[in-house]
Amino acid sequence: MPDPTTVNPMITDAVTQSNVKVVGEAPAMAMGSIYQSMAHSTGILFENAVSAAQQQNTLSQAATNQGVMQIYSMDTMAGAGATEKVAQSGTADNLTTLMTVLQAFNNTGR
């Protein structure tokens, strides 16, 4: 009967070679894992950027819609009347000031 503590040298050689193989591949596996994590993180980054752009686009459309609604909700005749009053409000004052300045120049020339 063989000694139970003795191991066949071919088995120990196979186990040793397997251990060397695992230890030799460890750096490559670690770098592969790092690259995979970086690729996944970059993918999530771009997904978040697209989501933020979509939300910004929705907000800009809503703001534009609110502005157009405010423009269309204004009464056109009231708006035209108010615009005319604003446009004509300073005309008389400006002409009076201009006439005063011109008369002052005429008076100093005599």
C-alpha positions as CSV (number, residue, x, y, z in Angstrom):
1,M,0.0,0.0,0.0
2,P,1.4,3.4,-1.0
3,D,2.3,6.0,1.7
4,P,-0.8,8.4,2.0
5,T,1.4,11.5,2.5
6,T,3.4,11.1,-0.7
7,V,2.0,13.1,-3.7
8,N,2.8,12.2,-7.2
9,P,5.4,14.6,-8.6
10,M,3.3,15.1,-11.8
11,I,0.4,16.4,-9.7
12,T,2.5,18.8,-7.7
13,D,4.0,20.0,-11.0
14,A,0.5,20.6,-12.5
15,V,-0.6,22.5,-9.4
16,T,2.5,24.6,-9.4
17,Q,2.1,25.5,-13.1
18,S,-1.6,26.4,-12.4
19,N,-0.6,28.7,-9.6
20,V,2.1,30.3,-11.8
21,K,-0.4,30.8,-14.5
22,V,-2.9,32.5,-12.2
23,V,-0.3,34.7,-10.7
24,G,1.0,35.6,-14.2
25,E,-2.4,36.5,-15.5
26,A,-3.4,38.6,-12.4
27,P,-2.1,41.9,-13.7
28,A,-3.8,41.5,-17.0
29,M,-7.1,40.6,-15.3
30,A,-6.8,43.5,-13.0
31,M,-6.2,45.9,-15.9
32,G,-9.1,44.4,-17.8
33,S,-11.4,44.9,-14.8
34,I,-10.2,48.6,-14.5
35,Y,-10.8,49.2,-18.2
36,Q,-14.2,47.7,-18.0
37,S,-15.1,49.9,-14.9
38,M,-13.8,53.0,-16.7
39,A,-15.9,52.2,-19.8
40,H,-19.0,51.6,-17.7
41,S,-18.4,54.9,-15.9
42,T,-17.9,56.8,-19.1
43,G,-21.1,55.3,-20.5
44,I,-23.0,56.5,-17.4
45,L,-21.4,59.9,-17.8
46,F,-22.7,60.2,-21.4
47,E,-26.1,59.0,-20.4
48,N,-26.3,61.7,-17.7
49,A,-25.2,64.3,-20.2
50,V,-27.9,63.3,-22.7
51,S,-30.5,63.3,-19.9
52,A,-29.4,66.8,-18.8
53,A,-29.6,68.1,-22.4
54,Q,-33.1,66.6,-22.8
55,Q,-34.3,68.2,-19.5
56,Q,-32.7,71.6,-20.6
57,N,-34.5,71.3,-24.0
58,T,-37.8,70.6,-22.2
59,L,-37.3,73.6,-19.9
60,S,-36.5,75.9,-22.9
61,Q,-39.5,74.7,-24.8
62,A,-41.7,75.4,-21.7
63,A,-40.2,78.9,-21.3
64,T,-40.8,79.7,-25.0
65,N,-44.3,78.4,-24.7
66,Q,-45.0,80.6,-21.7
67,G,-43.6,83.6,-23.5
68,V,-45.8,83.0,-26.6
69,M,-48.8,82.4,-24.4
70,Q,-48.2,85.8,-22.7
71,I,-47.8,87.5,-26.1
72,Y,-51.0,86.0,-27.5
73,S,-53.0,86.7,-24.3
74,M,-52.4,90.4,-24.5
75,D,-55.3,92.4,-26.0
76,T,-54.1,93.7,-29.3
77,M,-56.0,97.0,-29.3
78,A,-55.0,97.7,-25.8
79,G,-51.4,96.9,-26.6
80,A,-51.5,99.1,-29.8
81,G,-52.9,102.0,-27.8
82,A,-50.4,101.7,-25.1
83,T,-47.6,101.4,-27.6
84,E,-48.8,104.6,-29.4
85,K,-49.0,106.5,-26.1
86,V,-45.5,105.4,-25.1
87,A,-44.2,106.4,-28.6
88,Q,-45.8,109.8,-28.5
89,S,-45.4,110.7,-24.9
90,G,-42.0,112.5,-25.2
91,T,-42.5,114.1,-28.6
92,A,-43.9,117.4,-27.4
93,D,-41.3,117.7,-24.6
94,N,-38.5,117.0,-27.0
95,L,-39.7,119.6,-29.6
96,T,-40.2,122.2,-26.9
97,T,-36.6,121.6,-25.6
98,L,-35.2,121.8,-29.1
99,M,-37.0,125.1,-29.8
100,T,-35.7,126.5,-26.6
101,V,-32.2,125.6,-27.5
102,L,-32.5,127.0,-31.0
103,Q,-34.0,130.3,-29.7
104,A,-31.1,130.5,-27.2
105,F,-28.6,130.2,-30.0
106,N,-30.5,132.9,-32.1
107,N,-30.5,135.3,-29.1
108,T,-26.8,134.9,-28.4
109,G,-25.9,135.6,-32.1
110,R,-27.5,139.1,-32.1
